[in-house]
Amino acid sequence: MRFTTNDADEVEAAVEAATRAVRQGDLVVLPTDTVYGIGADAFDPAAVRRLLAAKGRGREMPPPVLVATKPTLQALAVDVREWVTVLVDAFWPGPLTIVCRQQPSLQWDLGETRGTVAVRMPDHPVALAVLERTGPMAVSSANTSGLPAATDVDAAETMLGERVTAYVDAGPTPGSEASTILDVTGEQPRLLRLGALSLERIDEVLAPSGRAVVVPDETD
């Protein structure tokens, strides 16, 4: 089903429907500040498998996890360095995904994560409202592999169809770029994907710590 968000009552109905679907182990499509995402309960392995199947992906491409608050990062990750916290304070909520070492006690199965987890706090009121009720969600761009990420619900529904229980329609997204992804498991942040957040802005925030983003040759 599709739920619009044109007024406060519609937003509440959409958030409640999406929350209910996630709690039931179903898939939802949500707006974010970058592109639309397809999401599931991060702690429901069967739901995460359905998410990967809907996108046509295997376990070797685990989905990121979206959270509603900055402190949630500490519950999901270990060895969060001070400069990582600086990045989070500067760019969350927003288009920055950070790959951290995950808490070993977490009872979930996102795929072949190799002991890491990619975490982001999106800057969208509807997404945050859902996350506040569901807790962390596994969320990937709302598209099938090989096709552009959906920037509106029509595109997402065309690609994903009835595999998704609830589509939350908040209109076109502000842009078409996904989030920038940094690997922060080492002593220096390493660029994994350049997206909506520029390297210049990141390096500006990191400058006082004496760090700068390492850009692999293939992304030059």
C-alpha positions in Angstrom: 0.0 0.0 0.0 1.0 3.6 -0.6 0.8 6.3 2.1 1.1 10.0 1.4 2.4 12.6 3.8 0.6 15.8 2.8 -0.6 16.8 6.3 0.0 15.9 9.9 -2.7 13.2 10.0 -1.3 11.5 6.8 2.2 11.6 8.2 1.0 9.9 11.4 -0.9 7.2 9.4 2.1 6.6 7.2 4.6 6.4 10.0 2.3 4.0 11.9 1.8 1.8 8.8 5.5 1.7 8.1 6.2 0.9 11.8 3.7 -1.9 11.8 5.1 -3.4 8.6 8.7 -3.4 10.0 7.6 -5.0 13.3 5.8 -7.7 11.3 9.0 -8.5 9.4 7.9 -6.9 6.1 9.7 -4.4 3.8 9.0 -0.7 3.6 10.1 2.1 1.3 10.9 5.4 3.0 12.0 8.8 2.0 15.4 10.1 3.2 17.4 13.2 2.6 19.3 11.5 -0.2 17.3 8.9 -2.1 14.4 6.6 -1.2 15.3 3.6 0.8 14.0 0.1 1.2 14.1 -1.0 4.8 13.6 -3.8 7.3 14.1 -4.5 10.9 17.9 -4.8 11.3 17.5 -7.5 14.0 15.2 -9.7 11.9 17.5 -11.9 9.7 14.6 -13.2 7.6 13.5 -9.6 6.8 17.0 -8.7 5.9 17.2 -11.6 3.6 14.0 -10.5 1.9 15.5 -7.0 1.5 18.5 -8.4 -0.2 16.4 -10.6 -2.4 14.1 -7.7 -3.4 17.2 -5.8 -4.6 18.7 -8.8 -6.3 21.7 -8.8 -4.0 23.6 -11.5 -2.2 25.0 -11.6 1.4 28.3 -10.2 0.1 26.6 -6.7 -0.1 25.1 -6.2 3.4 22.8 -3.2 3.8 23.7 -0.1 5.9 21.8 0.6 9.2 19.8 3.8 9.8 19.4 5.1 13.3 17.2 7.8 14.8 19.8 9.3 17.2 23.5 9.9 17.4 24.0 8.0 20.7 22.7 4.9 19.0 26.1 4.6 17.3 27.7 3.7 20.6 25.3 0.8 21.0 26.1 -0.6 17.5 29.8 0.1 17.2 33.1 -0.3 19.1 36.3 1.7 19.0 34.6 4.9 18.0 37.5 7.4 17.9 37.2 11.0 19.0 37.5 12.2 15.4 34.7 9.9 14.3 32.5 11.5 16.9 33.5 14.9 15.5 32.2 13.8 12.1 29.0 12.5 13.5 28.4 15.7 15.4 29.1 17.8 12.3 27.2 15.7 9.7 24.4 13.8 11.4 21.6 13.9 10.6 22.8 14.0 7.0 24.3 12.3 4.0 27.3 10.6 5.7 27.5 6.9 6.2 30.3 5.6 8.4 31.6 2.0 8.4 32.6 1.0 12.0 33.6 -2.1 13.8 30.3 -3.6 15.1 29.6 -4.5 18.7 30.3 -8.3 18.9 27.3 -8.9 21.1 24.8 -7.8 18.5 22.2 -10.4 17.6 21.7 -9.8 13.9 22.7 -11.1 10.5 23.1 -8.4 7.9 25.2 -10.5 5.6 29.0 -10.8 5.2 29.9 -7.7 7.2 33.4 -9.0 8.3 32.7 -7.6 11.7 31.7 -4.1 10.5 28.5 -2.1 10.3 27.7 0.9 8.1 25.6 3.4 10.1 23.8 6.7 9.1 21.3 9.0 10.7 19.1 10.5 7.9 18.0 14.1 7.8 14.3 13.5 7.0 11.5 13.9 9.5 9.4 10.9 8.3 12.3 8.5 8.2 13.4 9.6 11.7 9.8 9.3 13.0 9.7 5.7 11.8 13.2 4.9 13.2 12.2 6.3 16.6 9.5 3.7 16.8 11.2 0.7 15.2 14.8 1.1 16.3 17.7 0.5 13.9 16.7 -0.5 10.4 18.6 -2.2 7.6 18.1 0.3 4.7 19.5 0.3 1.2 18.6 2.4 -1.8 15.2 1.6 -3.2 16.1 0.0 -6.4 17.0 -3.3 -8.0 20.7 -3.8 -8.5 22.1 -2.2 -11.6 19.3 0.5 -11.8 19.4 4.1 -10.5 18.3 4.7 -7.0 14.7 5.8 -6.8 14.1 9.5 -6.1 10.3 9.2 -6.0 7.9 6.5 -4.9 6.7 5.7 -8.5 10.3 4.7 -9.5 10.6 2.6 -6.3 7.3 0.8 -6.8 8.1 0.1 -10.5 11.3 -1.7 -9.5 10.2 -3.4 -6.2 6.5 -4.0 -6.7 4.6 -6.2 -4.2 7.8 -7.3 -2.5 7.3 -4.1 -0.4 4.3 -3.9 2.0 4.2 -0.1 2.7 5.4 2.7 0.4 5.7 6.1 2.2 5.3 8.9 -0.4 6.9 12.2 0.6 7.3 13.5 -2.9 10.6 13.7 -4.9 13.8 13.6 -2.9 16.0 16.8 -2.6 18.6 15.3 -4.9 19.6 12.1 -6.7 22.9 11.4 -4.9 23.3 8.7 -2.3 25.3 9.3 0.9 29.0 9.6 1.1 30.5 6.5 2.7 33.7 6.5 4.9 35.5 3.6 6.4 36.5 4.8 9.9 37.8 1.5 11.2 41.5 2.6 10.8 43.6 5.5 12.0 42.6 7.6 8.9 39.1 7.8 7.3 39.0 6.1 4.0 36.6 6.9 1.2 34.4 4.1 0.0 31.9 6.1 -2.0 31.7 9.7 -2.9 28.1 11.0 -2.6 26.1 14.0 -1.5 28.6 15.1 1.1 31.8 16.6 -0.4 35.4 15.6 0.6 36.2 19.3 1.1 33.5 19.7 3.8 34.7 16.5 5.5 38.4 17.5 5.4 37.5 20.9 6.8 35.9 19.3 9.9 38.7 16.8 10.3 41.5 19.4 9.9 41.9 20.2 13.7 42.5 16.5 14.3 45.3 16.4 11.7 43.4 13.8 9.6 42.1 13.9 6.1 40.2 11.4 4.0 42.3 8.8 2.2 41.0 8.4 -1.4 41.9 5.1 -3.0 43.3 5.3 -6.5 40.2 3.9 -8.2 38.1 6.8 -6.9 40.5 9.6 -7.9 
